[in-house]
Amino acid sequence: MKRYLFRIIKSKIISVILTLIVILSTIPFLLVLYFIIKNGISVINWEFLTSLPKPVGEPGGGILNAIVGTAMLVIMALILSVPFGILVGVYLAERSEGRIAFFSRLVSEILQGVPSIVIGIIAYLWVVKPMGHFSALSGGVALGIMMLPLVIKSTEEILKLIPREIKEASLALGVPYYRTILKVIIPAGLSGILTGILTGVARIAGETAPLLFTAFGNPFLNFDILKPISAMPLLIFTYAVSPYEEWWAKAWGASCILVLFVLSLNIITRLLSRR
Amino acid sequence: MSDIVLKTENLTASYDEHIVVKNVNLSIIRNKITAIMGPSGCGKTTLIRCFNRMHELSPKAKVEGKVLLIENSNEIIDVYSVDPMLVRRKIGMVFQKPNPFPTMSIYENVIAGYILNGIKLKKSEADEIVEESLKKVSLWDEVKDRLRKKGTFLSGGQQQRLCIARALAMKPDIILLDEPTSALDPVATAKIEELIEQLKDTVTIVIVTHNVGQAGRISDYVAFMYLGELVEYGPTDVIFTRPSHEKTEEFLTGKIG
């Protein structure tokens, strides 16, 4: 009886310690959220979202250029990485053995580990240098390369979970292999693939380093992909290191929007993958 | 014997040099139920997967010999010399585990063969095929009010009948059933067996089973396979009462398998 009691106490203590550790681990995130919202929320209003920056000293102004810039960069990254990433993911799930699959999986994993600044340099070499100037396109290329391994991995993982029976059912109806992939396998994994894409967007939306010498930043509104463009993290970087107090406030506001955007993407992802 | 619909000639199938089906010569009779029975691993599933060329989907799979699909006396298809897609539309298949398409509704699942192959159907034609196929598997009354719901919401037995309807909708000559009741409870099994017997007027049925009772209950002809070889084949009542081979008798009496 005594030993039994001792075990219960021991088990209780351990579960209390574990609970404390779990709570502790959420503290950094909650602190980040707290400070960003506390400092940022007061700056955010309609004008902040819909107007362009004003010169230092003039009140008002917003970050429309950065919002448009980030949206364009994300769209370009999606166009570059999604079709290609899904195709590679399908290949890896279908032909999981074999030399090509082995190497492409390896390369994709290494690519995921490459520091983002290095990817920025690559985009600089590939796009900025031949073109002779910074551009939104080069930033999109950099972010697209960053996103590629994420799309490949999530597509491969989700497609591997689809039962073989589903594929056989389609083939046994006389459906050609390519139609089976397009009409049965990919739709069956669609929510998982979307989850992967959203995670990828959340990941690249806040990237600063690869944009420093590609998209470069632009205080004006720009829709031309061949010209430099602003982005949320670039704007935050520029404003935060500036000597002007009002710019610091704007950096907080922009950070708040960026964090809330990424947070809601992650929540959507969670909801999607729970289904 | 009478009207033959499918014939194998010296059919040998292997996985990665490992021979699973050895030199099988078998003639399936039209509009009858043929059961293929035998202990686990005897090659019965592989044998029927050779009929509709599903076997070759496995890596390192090989098939030798011939399979002939006899549509009528002047139209004979050499299964291994035409497009496998054509063969699979003429020889349907139902698998061990019910596998309706998870993204499709009940309605779409029935005509999945048309949708996925990109064959355009008029709304009235599609409605007709769906109703007719679901009636054939006695599922119509159970699902007619929720045709737009996902097929995966049905019970296991209903899902399996949906899969049979999906195969029937393509109007095949033969339907291959690969242990279609092994994942189902006894009530659902009885329903499927009843249904199979009703279907033989419209389609030839080949059913793989390791359940002797099932083979005895529903089949007209029975083939016994052992270690990849076709040991005995004939009318069910003959094989079950007077098996001519010792192994068949041992299997029927439960000594092997």
HADDOCK unambig.tbl for C-alpha pairs under 7 A between the chains (distance, minus, plus):
assign (segid A and resid 165 and name CA) (segid B and resid 99 and name CA) 6.13 0.50 0.50
assign (segid A and resid 166 and name CA) (segid B and resid 99 and name CA) 5.79 0.50 0.50
assign (segid A and resid 166 and name CA) (segid B and resid 101 and name CA) 6.39 0.50 0.50
assign (segid A and resid 169 and name CA) (segid B and resid 99 and name CA) 6.76 0.50 0.50
assign (segid A and resid 172 and name CA) (segid B and resid 88 and name CA) 5.50 0.50 0.50
assign (segid A and resid 172 and name CA) (segid B and resid 92 and name CA) 6.46 0.50 0.50
assign (segid A and resid 172 and name CA) (segid B and resid 93 and name CA) 6.09 0.50 0.50
assign (segid A and resid 173 and name CA) (segid B and resid 88 and name CA) 5.81 0.50 0.50
assign (segid A and resid 173 and name CA) (segid B and resid 89 and name CA) 5.57 0.50 0.50
assign (segid A and resid 173 and name CA) (segid B and resid 92 and name CA) 6.48 0.50 0.50
assign (segid A and resid 173 and name CA) (segid B and resid 113 and name CA) 5.42 0.50 0.50
assign (segid A and resid 174 and name CA) (segid B and resid 85 and name CA) 4.13 0.50 0.50
assign (segid A and resid 174 and name CA) (segid B and resid 86 and name CA) 6.31 0.50 0.50
assign (segid A and resid 174 and name CA) (segid B and resid 88 and name CA) 4.64 0.50 0.50
assign (segid A and resid 174 and name CA) (segid B and resid 89 and name CA) 4.92 0.50 0.50
assign (segid A and resid 175 and name CA) (segid B and resid 85 and name CA) 6.33 0.50 0.50
assign (segid A and resid 175 and name CA) (segid B and resid 116 and name CA) 6.28 0.50 0.50
assign (segid A and resid 175 and name CA) (segid B and resid 117 and name CA) 5.39 0.50 0.50
assign (segid A and resid 176 and name CA) (segid B and resid 85 and name CA) 6.43 0.50 0.50
assign (segid A and resid 179 and name CA) (segid B and resid 116 and name CA) 6.83 0.50 0.50
assign (segid A and resid 183 and name CA) (segid B and resid 116 and name CA) 6.57 0.50 0.50
assign (segid A and resid 187 and name CA) (segid B and resid 103 and name CA) 6.85 0.50 0.50
assign (segid A and resid 188 and name CA) (segid B and resid 102 and name CA) 6.64 0.50 0.50
assign (segid A and resid 188 and name CA) (segid B and resid 103 and name CA) 5.97 0.50 0.50
